[in-house]
Amino acid sequence: MRLTKQDIEDKKTIRGGWTKKQLSQWGIPWPPPKGWKQKLTSSGNSLPHPLKCSKCDYVSKSKVDLNDHWLLEH
């Protein structure tokens, strides 16, 4: 599954933000770094098969640029 801008917008809370839990499911640390939405929607960062992460609910390492360590290690 590759996230679209609409997927990200659909997960906004009623107050217009995202929860720490939701961001962690996408592999984004708290507080989210600048450019996190663009990283999730770029063609090289699809999330087809989430893997269990010991520090959050889920994170995927598939098709993620390993140089973007904040997506993988947090």
Secondary structure, 3 states (H helix, E strand, C coil): CCCCHHHHHHCCCCCCCCCHHHHHHCCCCCCCCCCHHHHHHCCCCCCCCCEECCCCCEECCCCCCCCCHHHCCC
